[in-house]
Amino acid sequence: MQQILSMQAAEGMVLGMDVLTSDGRILCGKGTSLTATIIERIRKMDISYITVEGHPVQVEGEKSLEQELRDIEKRFSRVKHVPPLMYIKKKIKQRKVAGRKTS
């Protein structure tokens, strides 16, 4: 999932979390596919950020998935003989990969 500015929203993106109004009511539910009408409504209600599935927006200066996975390998390189830490490394890498998948 990726949190993006509502101004970066595009048709076809899928919400990864509910979009709430300022008073806590659900405007759009998780799993909703964005349409031009929904995006316009979100922007008119001054909702600054939304969370979408996958990682559809590339942010300048942001590391690629491959770079992030290499960094994780480097961080855990000194503890390859510690099974609990290897399990944690595996789970971190899985979450990174799952968070970058696009729908």
N, C-alpha and C positions, 0 to 999 in steps of 0.2 A: 504494500500500500504506500501511497505517497500523498503527503499533504501539499496542495497547490493553492495558489491564489485563484479566486473565482474568475479573475480575468484570464487565466490560463486554461479554463475549462473549454472543452470542445465536444461537439456532438459525438455520441458513441462511447464516451468514457463511462465507466460504471462506478457508482459510488461505493466506497469501501466502508463508510460509516454513515449513520443517519445525519442529515443536515437539519440542525435545530434553529428555530427562530430565537430572537433575543429573549423571549419569555419562556423558552424551553420546550415549545411544541415542535413536533416533527414536521418539517416541511417536505422532505423527501426521504424515503427509507433506504437503508443499505441495500445494494443490489440494483438500484434504479439506474437505467441507462439514460444518460443525459441527452436531452433534445434541446433545440434552440429555445423553445418556450420555457423549459425548466431553468436553463442557464440564465435567461433574461430575468426570470422571477427571482433567482438567487441574487443576482446583481442588484436588482431594484430594492431588495430587502437589506442591502448593505452588509451581506455576509461576505467577509473578506477571504476566508479559507474554507476549502472543502477537502475531504480525503477521498481519493479514488483508488480503484484496484490497480495493481501493477505499478509500473513506474513510467508513465507515458510522457513526462516532461523532463527533458534534459536541462539541468541547471548549470550555468557557466561556472567552471571551476570545480564542479562535482566529480568525484572519482567514478570511473567505470566499474562495473561489477567485477571485471577481471582484476583491476587494481585493488579493490577491496578484498577480494579473496587472497591475493598475494600478500597483502598486509596482515591478514589473519594468520596465514601460514608462517610468516616471519615472526609474529608475536608469540606463537606457540612453538617455535623451533627448538627452544631449549628444554622443553618438557615432554618430549616425545615418548618418554618412558613412564609417564604418569597417566594410567588409563582414565581416571575421572576427568582430567584436563583434556584428554583427547576426545572424550565424549562431549564435553562442553564446546570444544572447537568445532566438532562435527555439527552440533546443533546451531551454532552461530552461523556457520556457512550455509546450512539449509535455510535458515531464516532470511539471510541475505538474498539467496537465489529466489526463494518464494516471493520476497518483497519486490523483486524486479520483474517478475513475470507479468506480461501484459495479457489482457483478456482478448 
